Amino acid sequence: MISMTPDEHAARAAELIGEAERLYQVCLVDYQTNINEDDHADQPYVSGADLAMLTATTQLAQVHATLALRRPAE
């Protein structure tokens, strides 16, 4: 990760939170509208790739949010 200031980490965390919200909405729509056609189950289906991106984006946002709280030693 490139050296960033706490303010830059906070800004990046905000961007990633927005992206995570968008990905969550994609997953929610999938869950509410899709049926898993592979196994013919009556359970909704959410793409593994969508879930993986949501998880990774959320984790990255958490890292940046945590780093935003760190202040340089004086």
Secondary structure by P-SEA (a helix, b strand, c coil): cccccaaaaaaaaaaaaaaaaaaaaaaaaaaacccccccccccccccaaaaaaaaaaaaaaaaaaaaaaccccc
